[in-house]
Amino acid sequence: MFQDYAQDLDLGDAGLQELVEYFLILAGRITGRYLDRDWFATPRVLYRVPRDAWPR
């Protein structure tokens, strides 16, 4: 699960800029590489998560 990659990220009182940074860090950890220009330029499949996928 992705929680293993986010254990040291404190999402509690993060503002928008910090949240974006944390999610980019998380994406880099999950994909196993730095988010550089090539990473952003590589085409990928877009997976949409349904709005009701997790309980509120």
DOPAVEX-704823 format. One record per residue (C-alpha): z, x, y; residue number from 1. Coordinates in nm, 4 decimals, decimal comma, always signed. Layout:
((Z X Y) NUM);
...
//
This chain:
((+0,0000 +0,0000 +0,0000) 1);
((-0,0529 +0,1088 +0,3571) 2);
((+0,3226 +0,1055 +0,4280) 3);
((+0,3467 +0,4431 +0,2538) 4);
((+0,1220 +0,5899 +0,5246) 5);
((+0,3212 +0,4329 +0,8097) 6);
((+0,6775 +0,5256 +0,7128) 7);
((+0,7365 +0,7561 +1,0097) 8);
((+0,5544 +0,5428 +1,2689) 9);
((+0,7950 +0,3426 +1,4865) 10);
((+0,6075 +0,0238 +1,5733) 11);
((+0,9180 -0,1554 +1,7029) 12);
((+0,8921 -0,1450 +2,0825) 13);
((+0,5524 +0,0200 +2,1126) 14);
((+0,3239 -0,0808 +2,3959) 15);
((-0,0461 -0,1469 +2,3531) 16);
((-0,1498 +0,2179 +2,4026) 17);
((+0,1047 +0,3377 +2,1462) 18);
((+0,0014 +0,0670 +1,8976) 19);
((-0,3638 +0,1689 +1,9224) 20);
((-0,2644 +0,5324 +1,8700) 21);
((-0,0497 +0,4404 +1,5674) 22);
((-0,3304 +0,2392 +1,4090) 23);
((-0,5755 +0,5264 +1,4617) 24);
((-0,3239 +0,7638 +1,3012) 25);
((-0,2863 +0,5182 +1,0142) 26);
((-0,6640 +0,4937 +0,9679) 27);
((-0,6884 +0,8729 +0,9597) 28);
((-0,4140 +0,8996 +0,7010) 29);
((-0,5672 +0,6329 +0,4785) 30);
((-0,9170 +0,7828 +0,4947) 31);
((-0,7814 +1,1356 +0,4537) 32);
((-0,9569 +1,2920 +0,7513) 33);
((-0,9272 +1,3416 +1,1246) 34);
((-1,0763 +1,0760 +1,3469) 35);
((-1,3398 +1,2857 +1,5174) 36);
((-1,6823 +1,2040 +1,6593) 37);
((-1,8407 +1,2076 +1,3099) 38);
((-1,5762 +0,9678 +1,1754) 39);
((-1,6534 +0,7133 +1,4476) 40);
((-2,0310 +0,7598 +1,4098) 41);
((-2,0350 +0,7005 +1,0325) 42);
((-2,1512 +0,3498 +0,9365) 43);
((-1,9037 +0,1560 +0,7217) 44);
((-1,8586 -0,1848 +0,5708) 45);
((-1,6569 -0,4217 +0,7871) 46);
((-1,3907 -0,6042 +0,5908) 47);
((-1,2368 -0,9040 +0,7587) 48);
((-0,8820 -1,0031 +0,6725) 49);
((-0,8316 -1,3810 +0,6858) 50);
((-0,5898 -1,4936 +0,9552) 51);
((-0,3586 -1,6550 +0,6980) 52);
((-0,3516 -1,3518 +0,4653) 53);
((+0,0150 -1,2773 +0,5431) 54);
((+0,2977 -1,5194 +0,6069) 55);
((+0,4402 -1,5271 +0,9561) 56);
//
